[in-house]
């Protein structure tokens, strides 16, 4: 009996989410090749969690580097940075405190558009909003995750024949919680605006919007139950004890050539082959099956306040570069008009860094001309710990940009 109680007690302890007390987020400013090599050497000897850029391999001179350190090495890393003479800042002094402050309350049974919702709550919401708005919203299963969870897809728009469509996905990277919040916000605004907002009504009458609230469902659940900073999928990798693949390095677009890792333990692991993940394969199969109607692809990520378009796996310009740049510029202008939030826009490779295997590049090469990646708020003050108080302004301004792009597609695709 005593042994049984001990096992139960151990199970309860092991089920507790990972704590981030005493863990810091630094921002370093490498100004020379020596600074870049210095940061890479720290990464080699210390397990750093890179927030921006996403790995040590793509650190560049003149580009800020945000990374999170575990508590037992935080002060050692700080001392090394001080000794190096490189300019740096501590963005978050205690990550657990920032995460505790991210959510207003920890126990919540009902869905809210201005709170972060767990997967069960999102799935219940998607079923309800489809049931309550049968003339505007329908729900289907896109596919099944590695751990066997359904990946739900919403179709938003008035029924009609030969309608063009825009595909919007959120929740690629598990820790980017603001992104599923946006997909939910978009659907709510579509439902509430139909018949009262002339522009949105026109869009819904003439376009269908496929909205995928959470692609990486297994990873998203894991960020709620075990490790808030988890990024990848949760698939088992052959010949490695490290779990998961980066879904946004897993597409057949310059796969695993630049800005991606072939090492299973890395956060930017490209997988064993393009579309090796059941989640990315389900997404790609859906787009391939509907390539005749899907004219726009918008994938929502965080953070950096950027609007990017192909290419990210090469510095070569897309054949539609000029038009895509104009569409991005107009969308950012609309976004900024609400709260003055500053966004950078441009081709991914030159605007942020080279990264192969992304879904936006793949969709563009597959024939979806208007393919864009949003990097939502902020620029690093909170990073992946963006507070719930910023959900409303983030989603409201992003909606203006999405409507701008959709309007262009309606008039030009």
C-alpha positions in Angstrom: 0.0 0.0 0.0 2.8 2.4 0.9 4.5 1.6 -2.4 1.3 2.2 -4.3 0.9 5.6 -2.6 4.4 6.5 -3.4 3.8 5.7 -7.1 0.6 7.8 -7.1 2.5 10.6 -5.4 5.4 10.4 -8.0 2.9 10.4 -10.9 1.2 13.5 -9.5 4.6 15.3 -9.2 5.8 14.2 -12.6 2.6 15.5 -14.2 3.3 19.0 -12.9 4.2 21.5 -15.7 7.8 22.5 -15.9 8.7 25.6 -13.9 10.7 28.5 -15.4 11.6 30.2 -12.1 14.9 32.0 -12.3 15.2 31.5 -16.0 16.0 34.6 -18.1 15.4 35.9 -21.6 18.4 37.9 -23.0 18.7 40.1 -26.0 22.2 40.4 -27.5 23.4 42.7 -30.2 26.2 41.1 -32.3 28.1 43.8 -34.2 30.9 41.7 -35.6 31.7 38.3 -36.9 33.5 37.7 -33.6 30.3 38.5 -31.7 28.4 36.0 -33.8 30.9 33.3 -33.2 30.9 34.1 -29.5 27.2 33.6 -29.3 27.4 30.4 -31.2 30.1 29.1 -28.8 27.8 29.8 -25.8 25.0 27.9 -27.6 27.4 25.0 -28.3 28.3 24.7 -24.6 25.0 25.7 -23.0 21.5 24.6 -24.0 20.0 27.9 -25.1 16.4 28.2 -26.2 16.5 30.6 -29.1 13.4 32.8 -29.5 14.6 35.0 -32.4 16.2 33.9 -34.6 15.2 30.3 -34.1 18.6 28.8 -33.9 22.3 29.7 -33.5 23.0 28.7 -37.1 21.1 31.8 -38.4 22.5 34.5 -36.1 23.6 37.5 -38.2 25.7 40.6 -37.6 23.5 43.6 -36.8 20.4 41.5 -36.0 19.3 41.3 -32.3 19.3 37.8 -30.8 16.7 36.8 -28.2 17.4 33.6 -26.2 16.1 32.0 -23.0 18.4 30.4 -20.5 17.7 27.8 -17.7 18.2 29.0 -14.2 21.4 27.1 -13.4 23.3 28.8 -16.3 21.5 32.2 -16.4 24.1 34.0 -14.3 27.0 32.3 -16.0 25.7 33.4 -19.4 25.2 36.9 -18.1 28.8 37.0 -16.9 30.1 35.8 -20.2 28.1 38.5 -22.1 29.4 41.1 -19.7 33.0 39.9 -20.2 32.6 39.9 -24.0 31.8 43.6 -24.1 28.9 42.9 -26.4 25.8 45.1 -25.8 22.9 43.1 -24.3 19.7 43.5 -22.3 17.7 41.3 -20.0 14.3 41.2 -21.6 12.6 39.0 -19.0 14.3 38.6 -15.6 12.1 35.6 -14.4 10.3 33.8 -17.2 7.9 32.0 -14.8 6.7 35.3 -13.4 6.1 36.6 -16.9 4.1 33.4 -17.7 2.2 33.7 -14.5 1.3 37.3 -15.5 0.4 36.2 -19.0 -3.0 34.8 -18.0 -5.4 36.7 -15.7 -6.7 33.5 -14.1 -5.4 30.0 -14.4 -8.7 28.1 -14.0 -11.2 28.7 -16.7 -14.1 26.6 -17.8 -15.6 28.8 -20.6 -14.3 30.0 -23.9 -13.2 33.7 -24.2 -11.9 35.6 -27.2 -9.7 37.7 -24.9 -8.1 34.8 -23.0 -5.9 32.0 -24.1 -8.0 28.8 -24.4 -6.7 25.2 -24.2 -7.3 22.8 -27.0 -10.4 21.2 -25.5 -12.0 24.6 -25.1 -11.1 25.6 -28.7 -12.5 22.3 -30.1 -15.8 22.8 -28.2 -15.9 26.4 -29.4 -15.4 25.4 -33.0 -18.2 22.8 -32.8 -20.5 25.4 -31.2 -19.9 28.3 -33.6 -20.5 25.9 -36.5 -23.7 24.6 -35.0 -25.0 28.1 -34.2 -24.1 29.6 -37.7 -24.9 26.8 -40.2 -25.4 29.3 -43.0 -21.9 30.7 -42.6 -19.7 28.2 -40.8 -19.0 24.5 -41.1 -16.5 22.2 -39.4 -14.6 19.2 -40.8 -11.6 17.1 -39.7 -8.5 18.0 -41.7 -6.5 15.1 -40.4 -5.2 13.3 -37.3 -2.2 14.2 -35.3 0.7 11.9 -34.3 -0.9 11.3 -30.9 -4.3 10.7 -32.5 -6.0 14.0 -31.9 -8.4 15.4 -34.6 -7.3 18.5 -36.4 -10.4 20.6 -36.9 -10.9 22.9 -39.9 -13.6 25.6 -40.2 -15.0 26.8 -43.5 -16.4 30.3 -43.2 -18.4 32.0 -46.0 -21.9 31.9 -47.6 -22.5 28.9 -49.7 -22.0 29.4 -53.4 -20.6 27.7 -56.5 -17.1 28.1 -57.8 -16.0 30.3 -55.0 -12.4 31.2 -54.5 -10.9 30.6 -51.1 -8.3 31.8 -48.6 -6.6 29.4 -46.2 -5.6 30.7 -42.8 -3.8 28.6 -40.3 -2.6 29.2 -36.7 -0.8 27.2 -34.1 2.1 25.9 -36.1 4.6 26.4 -33.3 3.1 25.3 -30.0 4.3 28.1 -27.8 3.0 30.9 -30.0 -0.3 31.1 -28.1 -1.4 34.4 -29.7 -1.9 32.7 -33.0 -4.8 30.4 -32.2 -6.3 33.4 -30.4 -6.3 35.2 -33.7 -7.9 32.4 -35.7 -10.7 32.3 -33.1 -11.0 36.1 -33.3 -11.3 36.0 -37.1 -14.2 33.6 -37.1 -16.0 35.5 -34.4 -15.6 38.8 -36.3 -16.8 37.1 -39.6 -19.9 35.8 -37.9 -20.7 39.1 -36.1 -19.9 41.3 -39.1 -22.0 39.5 -41.7 -24.8 41.8 -42.7 -23.5 44.8 -40.8 -20.0 45.3 -42.2 -20.2 45.9 -45.9 -16.6 45.0 -46.7 -16.6 41.8 -44.6 -20.1 40.8 -45.9 -18.8 41.2 -49.5 -15.8 39.1 -48.7 -17.9 36.3 -47.2 -20.4 36.4 -50.0 -17.6 35.9 -52.6 -14.8 34.1 -50.9 -14.6 31.1 -48.6 -12.1 31.2 -45.7 -10.7 27.9 -44.5 -9.6 28.6 -40.9 -7.4 26.1 -39.0 -7.3 27.2 -35.4 -4.5 24.9 -34.3 -2.4 22.8 -36.6 0.1 21.5 -34.1 -2.5 20.1 -31.7 -0.2 17.8 -29.8 2.5 20.4 -29.2 -0.2 22.9 -28.1 -1.6 20.5 -25.5 2.0 19.9 -24.3 2.5 23.6 -23.7 -0.5 23.6 -21.4 0.3 20.4 -19.5 4.1 20.0 -19.4 6.4 22.7 -21.0 5.1 26.1 -21.9 8.1 26.8 -24.2 7.6 23.7 -26.4 7.8 24.5 -30.1 7.7 21.3 -32.2 5.3 18.5 -32.9 5.4 15.5 -30.5 6.3 12.7 -32.9 9.0 10.1 -31.9 12.2 10.3 -33.9 14.0 7.1 -35.0 17.4 6.6 -33.3 16.9 9.6 -31.1 15.5 10.2 -27.6 14.5 13.7 -28.7 10.9 14.3 -29.6 9.3 16.3 -32.4 9.9 18.1 -35.7 9.5 21.7 -36.5 6.4 21.7 -38.7 7.5 24.9 -40.4 10.7 23.3 -41.7 8.9 20.1 -42.8 7.5 21.2 -46.2 9.1 20.5 -49.6 10.4 24.0 -50.3 14.2 23.8 -50.3 13.7 21.2 -47.6 16.5 21.1 -45.0 18.9 23.2 -47.0 19.2 26.5 -45.0 17.9 27.7 -41.7 16.8 24.2 -40.7 18.5 21.4 -38.8 19.0 17.7 -39.6 19.6 17.1 -35.9 16.5 15.7 -34.2 17.2 17.4 -30.9 17.1 20.9 -32.4 14.1 23.2 -32.4 14.4 23.7 -36.1 14.6 20.0 -37.0 13.3 19.5 -40.5 12.1 15.9 -40.0 13.1 12.7 -41.7 11.6 13.8 -45.0 9.3 16.5 -46.4 5.8 16.0 -44.9 7.1 13.4 -42.5 4.7 14.8 -39.9 1.0 13.7 -40.0 0.0 17.3 -39.3 2.0 18.9 -42.2 1.0 16.1 -44.5 -2.7 16.7 -43.7 -2.4 20.4 -44.5 -0.5 19.9 -47.7 -2.9 17.2 -48.9 -5.9 19.6 -48.3 -4.3 22.4 -50.2 -3.3 20.1 -53.1 -6.8 18.7 -53.2 -8.3 22.3 -53.4 -5.5 24.0 -55.4 -8.0 25.1 -58.1 -10.0 27.3 -55.6 -7.4 28.3 -53.0 -6.0 31.6 -54.1 -4.6 32.9 -50.8 -2.6 31.2 -48.0 -2.0 33.1 -44.7 0.0 31.4 -42.0 0.0 33.1 -38.6 3.1 33.0 -36.3 4.7 35.1 -33.6 6.7 37.2 -32.7 8.5 40.0 -34.5 5.7 42.2 -36.1 6.4 41.3 -39.7 4.5 40.4 -42.8 6.6 38.1 -45.0 6.1 36.5 -48.4 8.2 34.1 -50.6 10.9 33.3 -50.6 12.5 32.3 -47.4 14.5 29.4 -48.6 16.4 31.5 -51.2 17.3 35.1 -51.8 15.9 34.8 -55.3 12.8 37.0 -55.8 9.5 35.3 -56.4 8.1 36.0 -59.9 5.2 37.9 -58.3 7.5 39.8 -55.9 6.4 43.3 -57.0 2.7 42.6 -56.5 3.2 40.7 -53.3 5.3 43.6 -51.9 2.5 46.0 -52.8 -0.1 43.8 -51.2 2.0 43.5 -48.0 2.6 47.2 -47.9 -1.1 48.0 -48.1 -1.9 45.4 -45.5 0.6 46.8 -43.1 -0.7 50.3 -43.7 -4.2 49.1 -42.7 -2.8 47.3 -39.6 -0.8 50.3 -38.4 -3.8 52.6 -38.8 -5.5 51.2 -35.7 -2.9 51.5 -32.9 0.2 52.7 -34.7 1.9 49.3 -34.4 5.0 49.2 -36.6 5.4 46.2 -38.9 8.3 45.3 -41.3 7.3 43.6 -44.6 9.1 42.0 -47.4 10.5 38.7 -48.8 11.3 36.3 -45.9 14.9 35.5 -46.8 16.0 39.2 -47.0 13.7 40.6 -44.4 14.3 38.2 -41.5 16.6 35.2 -42.4 16.9 32.2 -44.7 14.8 29.3 -43.6 13.9 26.3 -45.8 10.9 24.1 -45.6 8.3 26.7 -44.7 4.6 26.3 -45.5 4.3 29.7 -47.2 7.1 29.0 -49.7 5.6 25.5 -50.4 2.1 26.9 -50.9 3.5 29.6 -53.3 5.4 27.0 -55.3 2.3 24.8 -55.3 0.4 27.5 -57.1 -1.1 29.7 -54.3 0.1 33.1 -55.5 -0.9 35.2 -52.5 1.1 33.4 -49.8 2.0 35.3 -46.6 3.4 34.7 -43.2 2.4 37.0 -40.3 4.7 37.4 -37.3 2.4 39.0 -34.7 3.2 41.1 -31.7 5.5 41.9 -30.1 9.1 42.7 -30.8 10.5 41.0 -27.7 9.3 42.8 -24.6 7.1 39.8 -23.8 7.9 37.5 -26.8 6.0 34.2 -26.3 4.7 35.4 -23.0 2.4 38.0 -24.6 -0.2 39.0 -21.9 -3.9 38.4 -22.4 -4.5 42.1 -22.2 -2.8 42.4 -25.6 -5.0 39.8 -27.4 -7.7 42.2 -28.4 -5.4 44.9 -29.9 -3.2 42.3 -31.6 -6.2 40.5 -33.2 -8.1 43.7 -34.1 -5.2 45.2 -36.0 -4.3 41.9 -37.7 -7.8 41.5 -38.9 -7.5 44.7 -40.8 -4.4 43.4 -42.6 -6.1 40.1 -43.4 -9.2 41.8 -44.8 -6.9 44.0 -46.9 -5.2 41.0 -48.4 -8.5 39.1 -48.9 -9.9 42.2 -50.7 -7.0 42.2 -53.1 -7.5 38.5 -53.8 -11.2 39.1 -54.4 -10.4 41.8 -57.0 -7.3 40.2 -58.6 -7.2 36.5 -58.3 
